[in-house]
Structure formats: structure tokens, C-alpha cells
């Protein structure tokens, strides 16, 4: 089994539309990033680009 980096994120559920002031607590999300053998710097850069380009609440591998 390859090494995995787990990133913890908190935020409103997708159905809340991301609006502030919702009464529900922000659920935790875990984004699991398996080591694909590329250098750690490349893996980190790829993860940061993905976070900048899309809403992580829609990542299929996200667990919340």
C-alpha cells in the first residue's frame, strides 16, 4: 500500500451554497492523496493547483 497524505478541510456542505451564517456546523472533509511516486514538490504543486481551480467539496474522493 503506498503512502498517503491526508488533508483535513472544513467548510459548509455543498447544499448550503457556501454562504456564511448557516446554522449547521462546518463538516470536516478528508482529502486523501496517495503517493504516486512523483517528487513531493510536484505532488504538492498539483494539489495546490487543484485547490485553486475547483471547490474541494466536489472532489469524489473527499470523505465527510
N, C-alpha and C positions, 0 to 999 in steps of 0.2 A: 504494500500500500504506500503510495507516495506521500510525502509531507504535505500538509495543508495549512494555509494561513486562513484564520477566521477573523473577519472584520465585523465588529458589532456596530449596528446603526440603530438610531431611534428616530421615529417620526410618526406623523399621523397616518392612519390607514389610507390606502388609495381611494376608498369611497368617501373619505372626508374632504377630498379635493385639495388637501394641503393647506386648508385655511387655518389661521391661528384662532385660538379661543374655543376650540372644540372641547367638549366636556370629557371626552374619552382620554385616558392616559395614552401617551405615545407608546405604541408597542415596540418591543425590541425586535430587530431583524438580524439574522446572522448570514453573512455572505461568505461562503466557503470557496477559497481559491486554491485548488490543488496545484502542487509544484509540477510544471510541465517540462522542467529540465533547462529552460532558458535562464540566463543570468537574473538574479534577483532584481537588479536595476530595471531590466526590461519588463519583468512581471509587474513591478510597482508602477512603472510608467503607463503600462497598458491598463491597469486597474484605475489609476487616476484619470486617464482619458475617458474611460467608460463612465466614471462618476460625473465627470464634467459634461458628458454628452447625453446622458439619459437618467431618468428617475430610477434609483435603485430599488424602489418598491415594486417595480415591474420585472425585476430580474427573476427568471424562472427558478433559479437555484436558491433564491432567498428563502429563509425559513423564519417564520414569525409566529 
